[in-house]
Amino acid sequence: MRTFRLYLRLLGAHVRSMLEYESDFLLMAGATVLTQVVNVVFVSALFARVPQLNGWTFWAVVIMFGLVALAEGVGSLFFQGMWDLPWQINQGDLDYFLVRPYPVALQVSSAAVGVNGLSNIVTGGLMIGAGIAHVSVDWTWWRVLLAILLLISAAVIKVSINLATSAVSFWMTSPTPMFAFAVHQAGDLTRFPLSIYPLALKAVLGFALPFAFISFFPVAYLLDSGPSHWLGLLTPLVAAYCAATAAIIFKRGLRRYESAGN
């Protein structure tokens, strides 16, 4: 609990510093909302030409878009500092984290706050709510609890992949998160149903980099759609696997950290 409180205090300090520049805050939040609106308009234009996308309806795809946006929002708002890890390694700023009585990974994660994450969480939640209101699902109490568990697991998967790919910087010399950003861009493909992609891409997005468990498989299970919809039940296990893998990669990278030599 002490670690959790410290984490929230660090995030709160960054939020207060950002709110000193209200115009920047509002512009960034507005730009994020506009991005999600453009995404919905694009999907609407697509389904205006094609009634179904390989068996998937417009509102099912909107839910997938919402899940990806929500997971990205959680990663940006609460764990934005992960994107600064390559710079911290390159400049030797990680030295400060090593001498503090606080987990290094959490210090890295709370080193920055992405204001755009709040907008993504709100717009993602609205898209999920709108999509759920237009699909046929028998919402029993256990299905509601399962949906919440799948939602939390999706966010854990996204954050874990961000940490793991950013930690690759321990083995690279670049001060920018080029590898992590490339993987992040690949994850945007799962805004659409995995079934529309070729087999090789399905294997990458479904298992090598399990972005599909953020959106496609949870939605497939809740809507009982597709022969592999049962894979959605594995989302919590995939989240645990991703978190453990990210922790191992980060710890191994931390062992070979040699500072910047200044």
Residue pairs with C-beta under 8 A, 6 or more apart in sequence:
3 102
3 103
3 106
6 102
7 106
7 109
7 110
10 107
10 110
10 111
11 78
11 110
11 113
14 110
14 111
14 112
14 113
15 113
18 24
18 25
18 113
18 115
19 25
25 115
28 115
28 116
28 119
29 115
29 116
29 118
29 119
30 119
31 116
32 116
32 119
32 120
32 123
33 119
33 122
33 123
36 65
36 69
36 119
36 120
36 123
36 124
36 127
37 123
39 65
39 69
39 191
40 62
40 65
40 127
43 58
43 61
43 62
43 65
44 58
46 53
47 53
47 57
47 58
47 61
53 61
53 192
53 193
53 196
54 193
54 195
54 196
55 193
55 195
55 225
55 226
56 193
56 195
56 225
57 135
59 130
59 131
59 134
59 135
60 131
60 135
60 193
60 219
60 223
60 225
61 191
61 192
61 193
62 127
62 130
62 131
63 127
63 128
63 131
63 132
63 135
63 215
63 219
64 190
64 191
64 192
64 193
64 215
64 216
64 219
65 124
65 127
65 191
65 215
66 123
66 124
66 125
66 126
66 127
66 128
66 129
66 130
66 131
67 124
67 128
67 151
67 154
67 214
67 215
67 218
67 219
68 124
68 187
68 188
68 190
68 191
68 214
68 215
69 120
69 121
69 123
69 124
69 127
70 120
70 121
70 124
70 125
70 128
70 151
70 154
70 155
71 124
71 154
71 155
71 157
71 158
71 159
71 214
71 215
72 117
72 120
72 124
72 158
73 116
73 117
73 118
73 119
73 120
73 121
73 122
73 124
74 117
74 121
74 155
74 158
74 159
75 82
75 114
75 117
75 155
75 158
75 159
75 162
76 114
76 116
76 117
76 120
77 113
77 114
77 115
77 117
77 118
77 120
77 121
78 109
78 110
78 113
78 117
78 159
79 109
79 110
79 159
79 162
79 163
80 109
80 111
80 112
80 113
80 114
80 117
81 107
81 108
81 109
81 110
81 111
81 112
82 108
82 109
82 159
82 162
82 163
82 166
82 180
83 112
83 162
83 166
83 177
83 180
84 108
84 111
84 112
85 108
85 166
85 167
85 169
85 177
86 166
86 169
86 172
86 174
86 175
86 176
86 177
86 180
87 93
87 175
87 176
88 94
88 97
88 108
88 111
89 169
89 170
89 175
89 257
90 169
90 173
90 174
90 175
90 260
91 175
91 260
92 259
92 260
92 261
92 262
94 104
94 108
94 257
94 259
95 259
97 104
97 107
97 108
98 104
98 257
100 107
104 254
105 163
105 247
105 250
109 163
135 223
137 143
137 222
137 223
143 222
146 222
147 218
147 222
149 235
149 236
150 218
150 221
150 222
150 232
150 235
150 236
151 218
152 239
153 213
153 218
153 235
153 236
153 238
153 239
154 213
154 214
154 215
154 218
154 235
154 239
156 239
156 240
156 242
156 243
157 210
157 211
157 213
157 214
157 235
157 238
157 239
157 242
158 187
158 211
158 214
160 239
160 242
160 243
160 245
160 246
161 183
161 187
161 209
161 210
161 211
161 242
161 246
162 180
162 184
163 246
163 249
163 250
164 242
164 245
164 246
164 249
164 250
165 177
165 179
165 180
165 183
165 184
166 177
166 180
167 246
167 249
167 250
167 253
168 179
168 180
168 249
168 253
169 177
169 179
169 180
169 253
170 252
170 253
170 254
170 256
170 257
171 253
171 256
172 179
183 209
186 204
186 205
186 209
186 211
187 205
187 209
187 211
187 214
189 197
189 201
189 205
189 211
190 205
190 211
190 212
190 214
190 215
190 216
191 215
193 216
194 202
194 205
194 206
194 212
194 216
194 217
195 202
195 226
197 205
202 212
205 211
205 212
206 212
206 213
206 217
210 238
210 242
213 231
213 232
213 234
213 235
213 238
213 239
217 228
217 229
217 231
217 232
217 234
217 235
218 232
218 235
219 225
219 232
220 226
220 228
220 229
220 231
220 232
221 229
221 230
221 231
221 232
221 233
222 232
223 229
